[in-house]
């Protein structure tokens, strides 16, 4: 699996009250939520990026007030016309 390395000042983690591993997990989750919210990845892919089960990822979306269903108003109108 490819890895990325970021350099942060030593004081960074104590200021955030996070260990480096907790911070890395938070960064992966934040990126996954952002990419999902932008429509760049599916829920399943976002959950995989975050290292979470899909149900747990959905809980995180709810906690962060990010809609779990990514349908545009136009897509919804088209869907309603079909019924």
Secondary structure, 3 states (H helix, E strand, C coil): CCCCCCCCCCHHHHHHCCCHHHHHHHHHHHHHHHHHHCCCCCHHHHHHHHCCCHHHHHHHHHHCCCCCCCCCHHHHHHHHHHC
